[in-house]
């Protein structure tokens, strides 16, 4: 893919190349619950020393669901009338967001989760009022089960990675980050693609020289392979350690956005993720889940260029069984 990060006019064009719209980002801020907005972002001197460069970290962990997902879901469900049923498939964080937002807006929520689901995430989805149905991989697919259930019930189906509003809600993170100045590189975990697409959308329009880098688990490189191929590619995860970003196949909409907006995707393995989780715990006192520490892992492994870098710690719901 041609790197246009040094051509501002081309970068702005790329921001309008997909179905995502910059104009929606500030509107999203008026819809997303306040508890998910204006999260901490700062440099830590000891973390900078350990990583060998200036790194601005944005913490998306100090909210009711301990992850960034409330932003996109808060925007995407903004116009669903109270009393309706919302159905989704999720390994946990997205389901938590749908459950939390749904409860706050008077919606009934059903989450289909691939078994075995992270018990911490299951407990929190249930606590927020969702009905959680586990789907064993040997008997079916959680996404297909959610789609069938929504059609049968006449319910509202929300699919992570598909509605533009999810990425546009996530873009509010980048809007907040740009208040701290400019960055050579913005690096973030990439699973279904909504987070990185939203971040890139805002940066292309407002900081087009910033390079956008996504991080895939080496054991679950579906988005990397799809980005390279230009179409969705199936790559079954060989490990569920980084469950938040370990998807088997991205949606076509996600691949198109990532292809248009993201400069590079790099891989990190489980050891690097564990090391990054330890670094985040020691220097930031945050118990990040593996996917949440992926950006730090890529920086620590030397796979991200730039003297001033920004990244997002995206979640703090680690699986106690791993």
TORMITOR-436742 format. One record per residue (C-alpha): residue number from 0; residue in one letter; x, y, z. Coordinates in nm, 4 decimals, padded with zeros to 6 digits, always signed. Layout:
<robas>
<roba seq="NUM" type="A" x="X" y="Y" z="Z"/>
...
</robas>
This chain:
<robas>
<roba seq="0" type="X" x="+00.0000" y="+00.0000" z="+00.0000"/>
<roba seq="1" type="X" x="+00.1247" y="+00.3464" z="-00.0846"/>
<roba seq="2" type="X" x="+00.2240" y="+00.5427" z="+00.2260"/>
<roba seq="3" type="X" x="+00.0568" y="+00.8840" z="+00.2026"/>
<roba seq="4" type="X" x="+00.1346" y="+00.9866" z="+00.5614"/>
<roba seq="5" type="X" x="+00.3663" y="+01.2596" z="+00.4318"/>
<roba seq="6" type="X" x="+00.1043" y="+01.4082" z="+00.1964"/>
<roba seq="7" type="X" x="-00.1592" y="+01.5994" z="+00.3964"/>
<roba seq="8" type="X" x="-00.3926" y="+01.6552" z="+00.1032"/>
<roba seq="9" type="X" x="-00.4007" y="+01.2836" z="+00.0229"/>
<roba seq="10" type="X" x="-00.4502" y="+01.1984" z="+00.3888"/>
<roba seq="11" type="X" x="-00.7584" y="+01.4178" z="+00.4159"/>
<roba seq="12" type="X" x="-00.8964" y="+01.2568" z="+00.1011"/>
<roba seq="13" type="X" x="-00.8477" y="+00.9158" z="+00.2603"/>
<roba seq="14" type="X" x="-01.0542" y="+01.0257" z="+00.5614"/>
<roba seq="15" type="X" x="-01.3531" y="+01.0661" z="+00.3318"/>
<roba seq="16" type="X" x="-01.2759" y="+00.7586" z="+00.1205"/>
<roba seq="17" type="X" x="-01.4772" y="+00.5197" z="+00.3371"/>
<roba seq="18" type="X" x="-01.8282" y="+00.5329" z="+00.4795"/>
<roba seq="19" type="X" x="-01.6904" y="+00.7008" z="+00.7949"/>
<roba seq="20" type="X" x="-01.7437" y="+01.0750" z="+00.8359"/>
<roba seq="21" type="X" x="-01.5368" y="+01.3216" z="+01.0345"/>
<roba seq="22" type="X" x="-01.8438" y="+01.5350" z="+01.0909"/>
<roba seq="23" type="X" x="-01.9953" y="+01.2568" z="+01.2992"/>
<roba seq="24" type="X" x="-01.7153" y="+01.2503" z="+01.5571"/>
<roba seq="25" type="X" x="-01.8051" y="+01.5680" z="+01.7423"/>
<roba seq="26" type="X" x="-02.1707" y="+01.4698" z="+01.7245"/>
<roba seq="27" type="X" x="-02.0765" y="+01.1396" z="+01.8877"/>
<roba seq="28" type="X" x="-01.9405" y="+01.3299" z="+02.1871"/>
<roba seq="29" type="X" x="-02.2905" y="+01.4621" z="+02.2539"/>
<roba seq="30" type="X" x="-02.4398" y="+01.1105" z="+02.2550"/>
<roba seq="31" type="X" x="-02.1784" y="+00.8960" z="+02.4301"/>
<roba seq="32" type="X" x="-02.2274" y="+00.8763" z="+02.8095"/>
<roba seq="33" type="X" x="-01.9914" y="+01.1138" z="+02.9913"/>
<roba seq="34" type="X" x="-01.8302" y="+00.8321" z="+03.1912"/>
<roba seq="35" type="X" x="-01.6561" y="+00.7112" z="+02.8735"/>
<roba seq="36" type="X" x="-01.5208" y="+01.0491" z="+02.7591"/>
<roba seq="37" type="X" x="-01.2073" y="+01.2521" z="+02.8423"/>
<roba seq="38" type="X" x="-01.0125" y="+00.9577" z="+02.9794"/>
<roba seq="39" type="X" x="-00.6631" y="+01.0058" z="+03.1287"/>
<roba seq="40" type="X" x="-00.3779" y="+01.0576" z="+02.8818"/>
<roba seq="41" type="X" x="-00.0243" y="+01.1381" z="+02.9817"/>
<roba seq="42" type="X" x="+00.3428" y="+01.0473" z="+02.9620"/>
<roba seq="43" type="X" x="+00.5030" y="+00.8434" z="+03.2388"/>
<roba seq="44" type="X" x="+00.8748" y="+00.9109" z="+03.2847"/>
<roba seq="45" type="X" x="+00.9628" y="+00.5542" z="+03.3855"/>
<roba seq="46" type="X" x="+00.7586" y="+00.4062" z="+03.1024"/>
<roba seq="47" type="X" x="+00.9316" y="+00.6425" z="+02.8596"/>
<roba seq="48" type="X" x="+01.2681" y="+00.5275" z="+02.9933"/>
<roba seq="49" type="X" x="+01.1724" y="+00.1615" z="+02.9548"/>
<roba seq="50" type="X" x="+01.0493" y="+00.2152" z="+02.5980"/>
<roba seq="51" type="X" x="+01.3290" y="+00.4494" z="+02.4939"/>
<roba seq="52" type="X" x="+01.1079" y="+00.7266" z="+02.3617"/>
<roba seq="53" type="X" x="+00.8226" y="+00.9589" z="+02.4520"/>
<roba seq="54" type="X" x="+00.4956" y="+00.7695" z="+02.4677"/>
<roba seq="55" type="X" x="+00.1609" y="+00.9277" z="+02.5467"/>
<roba seq="56" type="X" x="-00.0658" y="+00.6634" z="+02.6944"/>
<roba seq="57" type="X" x="-00.4437" y="+00.6942" z="+02.6901"/>
<roba seq="58" type="X" x="-00.6152" y="+00.4814" z="+02.9547"/>
<roba seq="59" type="X" x="-00.9549" y="+00.3463" z="+02.8493"/>
<roba seq="60" type="X" x="-00.9885" y="+00.1357" z="+03.1630"/>
<roba seq="61" type="X" x="-01.1379" y="+00.3677" z="+03.4277"/>
<roba seq="62" type="X" x="-01.5037" y="+00.3359" z="+03.3334"/>
<roba seq="63" type="X" x="-01.7911" y="+00.1009" z="+03.4208"/>
<roba seq="64" type="X" x="-01.6921" y="-00.1626" z="+03.1644"/>
<roba seq="65" type="X" x="-01.3120" y="-00.1228" z="+03.1895"/>
<roba seq="66" type="X" x="-01.2704" y="-00.0812" z="+02.8148"/>
<roba seq="67" type="X" x="-01.3083" y="+00.1639" z="+02.5266"/>
<roba seq="68" type="X" x="-01.6098" y="-00.0125" z="+02.3763"/>
<roba seq="69" type="X" x="-01.8639" y="+00.2152" z="+02.5459"/>
<roba seq="70" type="X" x="-01.7762" y="+00.4972" z="+02.3080"/>
<roba seq="71" type="X" x="-01.8700" y="+00.3261" z="+01.9829"/>
<roba seq="72" type="X" x="-02.1637" y="+00.1340" z="+02.1255"/>
<roba seq="73" type="X" x="-02.2916" y="+00.4462" z="+02.2999"/>
<roba seq="74" type="X" x="-02.3076" y="+00.6237" z="+01.9658"/>
<roba seq="75" type="X" x="-02.4349" y="+00.3286" z="+01.7629"/>
<roba seq="76" type="X" x="-02.7289" y="+00.2610" z="+01.9956"/>
<roba seq="77" type="X" x="-02.8131" y="+00.6270" z="+02.0405"/>
<roba seq="78" type="X" x="-03.1371" y="+00.6129" z="+01.8428"/>
<roba seq="79" type="X" x="-03.2701" y="+00.2681" z="+01.9398"/>
<roba seq="80" type="X" x="-03.6027" y="+00.3218" z="+02.1217"/>
<roba seq="81" type="X" x="-03.6381" y="+00.2116" z="+02.4828"/>
<roba seq="82" type="X" x="-03.8081" y="-00.1254" z="+02.5238"/>
<roba seq="83" type="X" x="-03.6521" y="-00.2863" z="+02.2173"/>
<roba seq="84" type="X" x="-03.4265" y="-00.5912" z="+02.2291"/>
<roba seq="85" type="X" x="-03.0669" y="-00.5676" z="+02.1104"/>
<roba seq="86" type="X" x="-02.8734" y="-00.8812" z="+02.0166"/>
<roba seq="87" type="X" x="-02.4988" y="-00.9117" z="+01.9612"/>
<roba seq="88" type="X" x="-02.2133" y="-01.1600" z="+01.9515"/>
<roba seq="89" type="X" x="-01.9115" y="-01.0898" z="+02.1671"/>
<roba seq="90" type="X" x="-01.6226" y="-01.2486" z="+02.3529"/>
<roba seq="91" type="X" x="-01.6829" y="-00.9976" z="+02.6290"/>
<roba seq="92" type="X" x="-01.5890" y="-00.6291" z="+02.6081"/>
<roba seq="93" type="X" x="-01.8271" y="-00.5441" z="+02.3260"/>
<roba seq="94" type="X" x="-02.0993" y="-00.7408" z="+02.5010"/>
<roba seq="95" type="X" x="-02.0307" y="-00.5496" z="+02.8216"/>
<roba seq="96" type="X" x="-02.0704" y="-00.2227" z="+02.6355"/>
<roba seq="97" type="X" x="-02.3974" y="-00.3296" z="+02.4731"/>
<roba seq="98" type="X" x="-02.5259" y="-00.4520" z="+02.8107"/>
<roba seq="99" type="X" x="-02.4278" y="-00.1349" z="+02.9963"/>
<roba seq="100" type="X" x="-02.5538" y="+00.1075" z="+02.7321"/>
<roba seq="101" type="X" x="-02.8650" y="-00.1020" z="+02.6811"/>
<roba seq="102" type="X" x="-02.9543" y="-00.0988" z="+03.0490"/>
<roba seq="103" type="X" x="-02.9003" y="+00.2771" z="+03.0738"/>
<roba seq="104" type="X" x="-03.1348" y="+00.3320" z="+02.7778"/>
<roba seq="105" type="X" x="-03.4064" y="+00.0855" z="+02.8713"/>
<roba seq="106" type="X" x="-03.3131" y="-00.1851" z="+02.6189"/>
<roba seq="107" type="X" x="-03.3175" y="-00.5617" z="+02.6611"/>
<roba seq="108" type="X" x="-02.9832" y="-00.7173" z="+02.5674"/>
<roba seq="109" type="X" x="-02.8925" y="-01.0713" z="+02.4608"/>
<roba seq="110" type="X" x="-02.5259" y="-01.1586" z="+02.4076"/>
<roba seq="111" type="X" x="-02.4120" y="-01.4710" z="+02.2226"/>
<roba seq="112" type="X" x="-02.0598" y="-01.5536" z="+02.3380"/>
<roba seq="113" type="X" x="-01.8174" y="-01.8117" z="+02.1996"/>
<roba seq="114" type="X" x="-01.7525" y="-02.0738" z="+02.4684"/>
<roba seq="115" type="X" x="-01.5703" y="-02.0766" z="+02.6980"/>
<roba seq="116" type="X" x="-01.6251" y="-01.7088" z="+02.7737"/>
<roba seq="117" type="X" x="-01.3937" y="-01.5124" z="+03.0037"/>
<roba seq="118" type="X" x="-01.5685" y="-01.5544" z="+03.3438"/>
<roba seq="119" type="X" x="-01.4888" y="-01.1967" z="+03.4467"/>
<roba seq="120" type="X" x="-01.6517" y="-01.0593" z="+03.1325"/>
<roba seq="121" type="X" x="-01.9476" y="-01.2946" z="+03.1616"/>
<roba seq="122" type="X" x="-02.0101" y="-01.1886" z="+03.5207"/>
<roba seq="123" type="X" x="-02.0022" y="-00.8230" z="+03.4264"/>
<roba seq="124" type="X" x="-02.2317" y="-00.8666" z="+03.1242"/>
<roba seq="125" type="X" x="-02.4791" y="-01.0462" z="+03.3501"/>
<roba seq="126" type="X" x="-02.4456" y="-00.7790" z="+03.6184"/>
<roba seq="127" type="X" x="-02.5423" y="-00.5175" z="+03.3596"/>
<roba seq="128" type="X" x="-02.8620" y="-00.7100" z="+03.2895"/>
<roba seq="129" type="X" x="-02.7725" y="-00.8982" z="+02.9706"/>
<roba seq="130" type="X" x="-02.8781" y="-01.2526" z="+02.8967"/>
<roba seq="131" type="X" x="-02.5570" y="-01.4356" z="+02.8025"/>
<roba seq="132" type="X" x="-02.5803" y="-01.7462" z="+02.5842"/>
<roba seq="133" type="X" x="-02.2586" y="-01.9399" z="+02.5245"/>
<roba seq="134" type="X" x="-02.2125" y="-02.1045" z="+02.1857"/>
<roba seq="135" type="X" x="-01.9737" y="-02.3979" z="+02.1639"/>
<roba seq="136" type="X" x="-01.7490" y="-02.3793" z="+01.8581"/>
<roba seq="137" type="X" x="-01.8258" y="-02.7410" z="+01.7795"/>
<roba seq="138" type="X" x="-02.1981" y="-02.6760" z="+01.7487"/>
<roba seq="139" type="X" x="-02.2132" y="-02.3334" z="+01.5906"/>
<roba seq="140" type="X" x="-02.0876" y="-01.9778" z="+01.5547"/>
<roba seq="141" type="X" x="-02.1782" y="-01.7012" z="+01.7991"/>
<roba seq="142" type="X" x="-02.2168" y="-01.4428" z="+01.5232"/>
<roba seq="143" type="X" x="-02.4484" y="-01.6642" z="+01.3196"/>
<roba seq="144" type="X" x="-02.6478" y="-01.7501" z="+01.6317"/>
<roba seq="145" type="X" x="-02.6891" y="-01.3819" z="+01.7168"/>
<roba seq="146" type="X" x="-02.8010" y="-01.2994" z="+01.3633"/>
<roba seq="147" type="X" x="-03.0555" y="-01.5823" z="+01.3593"/>
<roba seq="148" type="X" x="-03.1893" y="-01.4871" z="+01.7021"/>
<roba seq="149" type="X" x="-03.2286" y="-01.1212" z="+01.6042"/>
<roba seq="150" type="X" x="-03.4239" y="-01.2162" z="+01.2918"/>
<roba seq="151" type="X" x="-03.6443" y="-01.4588" z="+01.4853"/>
<roba seq="152" type="X" x="-03.7206" y="-01.2056" z="+01.7600"/>
<roba seq="153" type="X" x="-03.7452" y="-00.9030" z="+01.5351"/>
<roba seq="154" type="X" x="-03.4665" y="-00.7547" z="+01.7449"/>
<roba seq="155" type="X" x="-03.1996" y="-00.4967" z="+01.6682"/>
<roba seq="156" type="X" x="-02.8728" y="-00.6705" z="+01.5705"/>
<roba seq="157" type="X" x="-02.5490" y="-00.4853" z="+01.6345"/>
<roba seq="158" type="X" x="-02.2329" y="-00.6368" z="+01.4880"/>
<roba seq="159" type="X" x="-01.8976" y="-00.5156" z="+01.6136"/>
<roba seq="160" type="X" x="-01.6924" y="-00.3761" z="+01.3280"/>
<roba seq="161" type="X" x="-01.9838" y="-00.3078" z="+01.0919"/>
<roba seq="162" type="X" x="-02.1873" y="+00.0063" z="+01.1820"/>
<roba seq="163" type="X" x="-01.9934" y="+00.3242" z="+01.0962"/>
<roba seq="164" type="X" x="-02.1084" y="+00.4756" z="+01.4257"/>
<roba seq="165" type="X" x="-01.8924" y="+00.2313" z="+01.6227"/>
<roba seq="166" type="X" x="-01.5750" y="+00.3584" z="+01.4562"/>
<roba seq="167" type="X" x="-01.6941" y="+00.7193" z="+01.4648"/>
<roba seq="168" type="X" x="-01.7560" y="+00.6864" z="+01.8383"/>
<roba seq="169" type="X" x="-01.4090" y="+00.5409" z="+01.8850"/>
<roba seq="170" type="X" x="-01.2684" y="+00.8397" z="+01.6951"/>
<roba seq="171" type="X" x="-01.3468" y="+01.0589" z="+01.9959"/>
<roba seq="172" type="X" x="-01.0341" y="+00.9090" z="+02.1551"/>
<roba seq="173" type="X" x="-00.8177" y="+01.0544" z="+01.8817"/>
<roba seq="174" type="X" x="-00.9929" y="+01.3905" z="+01.9119"/>
<roba seq="175" type="X" x="-00.8894" y="+01.3942" z="+02.2775"/>
<roba seq="176" type="X" x="-00.5361" y="+01.2761" z="+02.2016"/>
<roba seq="177" type="X" x="-00.4723" y="+01.5573" z="+01.9529"/>
<roba seq="178" type="X" x="-00.5260" y="+01.8072" z="+02.2328"/>
<roba seq="179" type="X" x="-00.1915" y="+01.6844" z="+02.3730"/>
<roba seq="180" type="X" x="-00.0023" y="+01.7864" z="+02.0591"/>
<roba seq="181" type="X" x="+00.1284" y="+01.5997" z="+01.7570"/>
<roba seq="182" type="X" x="+00.2660" y="+01.2485" z="+01.7276"/>
<roba seq="183" type="X" x="+00.4911" y="+01.0678" z="+01.4831"/>
<roba seq="184" type="X" x="+00.2894" y="+00.7486" z="+01.5233"/>
<roba seq="185" type="X" x="-00.0368" y="+00.6366" z="+01.6770"/>
<roba seq="186" type="X" x="-00.0421" y="+00.2632" z="+01.7541"/>
<roba seq="187" type="X" x="-00.3415" y="+00.0617" z="+01.8758"/>
<roba seq="188" type="X" x="-00.4691" y="-00.2955" z="+01.8982"/>
<roba seq="189" type="X" x="-00.6660" y="-00.4149" z="+01.5984"/>
<roba seq="190" type="X" x="-00.9253" y="-00.6905" z="+01.6031"/>
<roba seq="191" type="X" x="-01.2470" y="-00.6138" z="+01.4171"/>
<roba seq="192" type="X" x="-01.1014" y="-00.2792" z="+01.3057"/>
<roba seq="193" type="X" x="-01.3440" y="-00.0259" z="+01.4522"/>
<roba seq="194" type="X" x="-01.0957" y="+00.1217" z="+01.6984"/>
<roba seq="195" type="X" x="-00.8086" y="+00.1721" z="+01.4558"/>
<roba seq="196" type="X" x="-01.0410" y="+00.2975" z="+01.1809"/>
<roba seq="197" type="X" x="-01.1950" y="+00.5534" z="+01.4134"/>
<roba seq="198" type="X" x="-00.8583" y="+00.6741" z="+01.5405"/>
<roba seq="199" type="X" x="-00.7279" y="+00.6967" z="+01.1850"/>
<roba seq="200" type="X" x="-01.0367" y="+00.8826" z="+01.0652"/>
<roba seq="201" type="X" x="-00.9757" y="+01.1699" z="+01.3042"/>
<roba seq="202" type="X" x="-00.5994" y="+01.1765" z="+01.2554"/>
<roba seq="203" type="X" x="-00.6269" y="+01.1809" z="+00.8758"/>
<roba seq="204" type="X" x="-00.8401" y="+01.4904" z="+00.8970"/>
<roba seq="205" type="X" x="-00.6576" y="+01.6704" z="+01.1778"/>
<roba seq="206" type="X" x="-00.3034" y="+01.5283" z="+01.2018"/>
<roba seq="207" type="X" x="-00.2338" y="+01.3754" z="+00.8592"/>
<roba seq="208" type="X" x="+00.1411" y="+01.3388" z="+00.9148"/>
<roba seq="209" type="X" x="+00.0819" y="+01.0918" z="+01.1976"/>
<roba seq="210" type="X" x="+00.1462" y="+00.7323" z="+01.0970"/>
<roba seq="211" type="X" x="-00.1291" y="+00.4873" z="+01.1986"/>
<roba seq="212" type="X" x="-00.0207" y="+00.1371" z="+01.3034"/>
<roba seq="213" type="X" x="-00.2425" y="-00.1507" z="+01.4148"/>
<roba seq="214" type="X" x="-00.1287" y="-00.4465" z="+01.6252"/>
<roba seq="215" type="X" x="-00.2487" y="-00.8033" z="+01.5659"/>
<roba seq="216" type="X" x="-00.1653" y="-01.1080" z="+01.7779"/>
<roba seq="217" type="X" x="+00.0770" y="-01.3351" z="+01.5947"/>
<roba seq="218" type="X" x="-00.1572" y="-01.6196" z="+01.6878"/>
<roba seq="219" type="X" x="-00.4582" y="-01.4436" z="+01.5312"/>
<roba seq="220" type="X" x="-00.3448" y="-01.2476" z="+01.2217"/>
<roba seq="221" type="X" x="-00.6783" y="-01.2364" z="+01.0356"/>
<roba seq="222" type="X" x="-00.6841" y="-00.8595" z="+00.9919"/>
<roba seq="223" type="X" x="-00.3209" y="-00.8425" z="+00.8825"/>
<roba seq="224" type="X" x="-00.3786" y="-01.1064" z="+00.6164"/>
<roba seq="225" type="X" x="-00.7020" y="-00.9420" z="+00.5055"/>
<roba seq="226" type="X" x="-00.5333" y="-00.6005" z="+00.4889"/>
<roba seq="227" type="X" x="-00.2605" y="-00.7510" z="+00.2718"/>
<roba seq="228" type="X" x="-00.5064" y="-00.9384" z="+00.0478"/>
<roba seq="229" type="X" x="-00.7562" y="-00.6544" z="+00.0124"/>
<roba seq="230" type="X" x="-01.0471" y="-00.8752" z="+00.1153"/>
<roba seq="231" type="X" x="-01.1571" y="-01.0731" z="+00.4224"/>
<roba seq="232" type="X" x="-00.9327" y="-01.3715" z="+00.4901"/>
<roba seq="233" type="X" x="-01.0039" y="-01.6441" z="+00.7447"/>
<roba seq="234" type="X" x="-00.7217" y="-01.7138" z="+00.9906"/>
<roba seq="235" type="X" x="-00.8471" y="-01.9203" z="+01.2816"/>
<roba seq="236" type="X" x="-00.6749" y="-01.8113" z="+01.6040"/>
<roba seq="237" type="X" x="-00.4313" y="-02.0666" z="+01.7384"/>
<roba seq="238" type="X" x="-00.4651" y="-01.9100" z="+02.0827"/>
<roba seq="239" type="X" x="-00.7351" y="-01.7128" z="+02.2614"/>
<roba seq="240" type="X" x="-00.4907" y="-01.5392" z="+02.4938"/>
<roba seq="241" type="X" x="-00.5552" y="-01.1973" z="+02.3392"/>
<roba seq="242" type="X" x="-00.9262" y="-01.2726" z="+02.3141"/>
<roba seq="243" type="X" x="-01.0291" y="-00.9112" z="+02.2612"/>
<roba seq="244" type="X" x="-00.8553" y="-00.8981" z="+01.9230"/>
<roba seq="245" type="X" x="-00.8382" y="-01.2680" z="+01.8305"/>
<roba seq="246" type="X" x="-01.0975" y="-01.2780" z="+01.5535"/>
<roba seq="247" type="X" x="-01.1129" y="-01.5488" z="+01.2837"/>
<roba seq="248" type="X" x="-01.2299" y="-01.3286" z="+00.9968"/>
<roba seq="249" type="X" x="-01.3012" y="-00.9529" z="+00.9713"/>
<roba seq="250" type="X" x="-01.6079" y="-00.8064" z="+00.8027"/>
<roba seq="251" type="X" x="-01.5729" y="-00.6606" z="+00.4512"/>
<roba seq="252" type="X" x="-01.6646" y="-00.3119" z="+00.5762"/>
<roba seq="253" type="X" x="-01.3827" y="-00.3278" z="+00.8301"/>
<roba seq="254" type="X" x="-01.1261" y="-00.4408" z="+00.5757"/>
<roba seq="255" type="X" x="-01.2206" y="-00.1590" z="+00.3394"/>
<roba seq="256" type="X" x="-01.1830" y="+00.1029" z="+00.6137"/>
<roba seq="257" type="X" x="-00.8545" y="-00.0356" z="+00.7398"/>
<roba seq="258" type="X" x="-00.7139" y="-00.0576" z="+00.3886"/>
<roba seq="259" type="X" x="-00.8064" y="+00.3048" z="+00.3265"/>
<roba seq="260" type="X" x="-00.6903" y="+00.4540" z="+00.6542"/>
<roba seq="261" type="X" x="-00.4180" y="+00.2458" z="+00.8221"/>
<roba seq="262" type="X" x="-00.0501" y="+00.2624" z="+00.7266"/>
<roba seq="263" type="X" x="+00.0731" y="-00.0658" z="+00.8718"/>
<roba seq="264" type="X" x="-00.0190" y="-00.3675" z="+01.0836"/>
<roba seq="265" type="X" x="+00.2420" y="-00.5449" z="+01.2950"/>
<roba seq="266" type="X" x="+00.2376" y="-00.8663" z="+01.4953"/>
<roba seq="267" type="X" x="+00.3188" y="-00.9350" z="+01.8602"/>
<roba seq="268" type="X" x="+00.3352" y="-01.2779" z="+02.0211"/>
<roba seq="269" type="X" x="+00.2094" y="-01.3991" z="+02.3578"/>
<roba seq="270" type="X" x="+00.5413" y="-01.3507" z="+02.5343"/>
<roba seq="271" type="X" x="+00.5578" y="-00.9908" z="+02.4164"/>
<roba seq="272" type="X" x="+00.2004" y="-00.9334" z="+02.5292"/>
<roba seq="273" type="X" x="+00.2744" y="-01.0784" z="+02.8739"/>
<roba seq="274" type="X" x="+00.5841" y="-00.8602" z="+02.9046"/>
<roba seq="275" type="X" x="+00.3801" y="-00.5539" z="+02.8070"/>
<roba seq="276" type="X" x="+00.1103" y="-00.6383" z="+03.0614"/>
<roba seq="277" type="X" x="+00.3812" y="-00.6519" z="+03.3261"/>
<roba seq="278" type="X" x="+00.5251" y="-00.3198" z="+03.2140"/>
<roba seq="279" type="X" x="+00.1827" y="-00.1538" z="+03.2250"/>
<roba seq="280" type="X" x="+00.1186" y="-00.2988" z="+03.5713"/>
<roba seq="281" type="X" x="+00.4548" y="-00.1819" z="+03.7096"/>
<roba seq="282" type="X" x="+00.4668" y="+00.1662" z="+03.5583"/>
<roba seq="283" type="X" x="+00.0993" y="+00.2613" z="+03.5272"/>
<roba seq="284" type="X" x="-00.0564" y="+00.0448" z="+03.8016"/>
<roba seq="285" type="X" x="-00.3132" y="-00.0843" z="+03.5512"/>
<roba seq="286" type="X" x="-00.4034" y="-00.4523" z="+03.5209"/>
<roba seq="287" type="X" x="-00.4392" y="-00.4537" z="+03.1422"/>
<roba seq="288" type="X" x="-00.5796" y="-00.7495" z="+02.9555"/>
<roba seq="289" type="X" x="-00.3564" y="-00.8928" z="+02.6785"/>
<roba seq="290" type="X" x="-00.5348" y="-00.7106" z="+02.3937"/>
<roba seq="291" type="X" x="-00.5296" y="-00.3898" z="+02.5963"/>
<roba seq="292" type="X" x="-00.1500" y="-00.3969" z="+02.6175"/>
<roba seq="293" type="X" x="-00.0893" y="-00.4754" z="+02.2493"/>
<roba seq="294" type="X" x="+00.0154" y="-00.1212" z="+02.1588"/>
<roba seq="295" type="X" x="+00.2746" y="-00.1137" z="+02.4373"/>
<roba seq="296" type="X" x="+00.3953" y="-00.4586" z="+02.3278"/>
<roba seq="297" type="X" x="+00.4577" y="-00.3397" z="+01.9715"/>
<roba seq="298" type="X" x="+00.6439" y="-00.0307" z="+02.0911"/>
<roba seq="299" type="X" x="+00.8573" y="-00.2306" z="+02.3351"/>
<roba seq="300" type="X" x="+00.9398" y="-00.4850" z="+02.0640"/>
<roba seq="301" type="X" x="+01.0707" y="-00.2103" z="+01.8362"/>
<roba seq="302" type="X" x="+00.8068" y="-00.2599" z="+01.5678"/>
<roba seq="303" type="X" x="+00.6814" y="+00.0978" z="+01.5765"/>
<roba seq="304" type="X" x="+00.8852" y="+00.3924" z="+01.4465"/>
<roba seq="305" type="X" x="+00.8802" y="+00.7467" z="+01.5816"/>
<roba seq="306" type="X" x="+01.0277" y="+00.9481" z="+01.8663"/>
<roba seq="307" type="X" x="+00.6920" y="+01.0664" z="+01.9953"/>
<roba seq="308" type="X" x="+00.4260" y="+00.7965" z="+01.9956"/>
<roba seq="309" type="X" x="+00.0709" y="+00.7643" z="+02.1269"/>
<roba seq="310" type="X" x="-00.1105" y="+00.4455" z="+02.2191"/>
<roba seq="311" type="X" x="-00.4281" y="+00.3329" z="+02.3927"/>
<roba seq="312" type="X" x="-00.4553" y="+00.0818" z="+02.6757"/>
<roba seq="313" type="X" x="-00.7908" y="-00.0454" z="+02.5593"/>
<roba seq="314" type="X" x="-00.9123" y="-00.2806" z="+02.8288"/>
<roba seq="315" type="X" x="-00.8587" y="-00.4165" z="+03.1803"/>
<roba seq="316" type="X" x="-01.0613" y="-00.7352" z="+03.1936"/>
<roba seq="317" type="X" x="-00.7952" y="-01.0104" z="+03.1953"/>
<roba seq="318" type="X" x="-00.9077" y="-01.3708" z="+03.2023"/>
<roba seq="319" type="X" x="-00.8069" y="-01.5211" z="+03.5378"/>
<roba seq="320" type="X" x="-00.7847" y="-01.8632" z="+03.3728"/>
<roba seq="321" type="X" x="-00.4957" y="-01.7564" z="+03.1472"/>
</robas>
